[in-house]
């Protein structure tokens, strides 16, 4: 059988395509994170627990992605929340001995701790540090698979904290062999990676782009015999954490998109990978904004001092100004969606004849005192499905894209605009479908969920064309899914 060789390594460089990559899917929410991070740094309790959960999630998922082990989703959530306790694991939860699983998980967690310690001590990124990191990650992994001279898959002793001495070009099930950097060039290529990283870091390159580039460049070199994927994600995390962001984790369900984006970057098309990093970081920020923290106080005097400050803030000009800015941006989001759906209405009326369905758009803004609260129950259900807190006390509104059929029935695709999490500066856009059927004087209504996660936007920024473009893309995804559901529902 002939095998097709695919050359991944082409010599490390930083092309213009990386500099021009779009990070707006992260930028949409970033300002609210930087505000929240400041609150965390001022001593709100719970932040360390939030970080530990992120570290535990990274530790679990990185091993699953690399096929070191399998772990059921149920026990995964328990271990993230409660910690790595072997007694929680039953026989059917994993495909390796629980003791061995615990060793892997603790190694991965310690490696992430090592990353945080490096950032705290302001230690520079060096080749020797990367080797230390590899040794830490592979503490309890003694062997890896390799192909011998007869083409057989064999177990060989793993070199820990040392660069590879033999080729490590994996073969896929379709027969493709991926060619990484030869051992003779690894040292010079790793030096080059560090050199470019230092240069771009000094020039304040966007941390999302920089972390994605370092991750990709490292995977092209593939400097270690095994564990390269784990180290690549840790290095990406290091760069993000250095810039006040959160660790980079690839979840098992996202692996196909992750691999595809890496392969596109191999052909100097980095946008998909940068978008993957942007979305993953945005998800972590959403979790942070939805993680309830509280400050702890040791005395009545401390509490009284906070009380006085709160009253002062509530009546200050600064607060009034901020609330106006938030309101203006919230209204701007409504205006963006209004314009987008106006174009959608015209397009639908061109595509769907009136005898098939009467289509149109309705809208209710937050200042509509009579109807703004409609769909409160549905929004609460939607937020519950997507694991976030919906603050019903803050302004909200909605849009409806309706399809009135000649059968005395109608579908209304409701697009809600409401606040996300425990902060007052994050808006969520989400959707669900309502079906109404009329029987003489009565109506029968049915709620149909749409399984699309909310689109979140920070109000702590100047909203521009990028935000509108991202909203446009999201709303069209909702419309395509909603219309597909309607087609399947019609009998």
Protein Blocks (a to p, Z undefined) as FASTA:
>chain_A
ZZddddfbgoiaddfklmmpcfklmmmmmmmmmmmmmmmmnopahjlmmmmmmmmmmmmm
mmmmnopaccdfklmmmmmmnopcfklpcfklpcbdfklmmmmmmmmmmmmmmmmmmmmn
opacdfklmmmmmmmmmmmacbdcdddfkopacdddddehiacfbdcddcdfkopacddd
dfklmmmmmmmmmmmmmmmmmnopafklmmmmmmmmmmmnomafghklmmmmmmmmmmmm
mnopacddddfklmmmmmmmmmmmmnopaklmmmmmmmmmmmmmmmmmmpccddddfbfk
lmmmmmmmmmmmmmpmklmmmmmmmmmmmmmmmmmmmmmmmmmmmmmmmmmcfkloccdd
ddddfklmklmmgoklmmmmmmmmnopacdfkbccdddddddddfkopacddddddddeh
jbfkbccddddddddddehjbccddddddddddddddfkbccdfklmmmmmmmmmmmmmm
mmmmmmmmpZZ
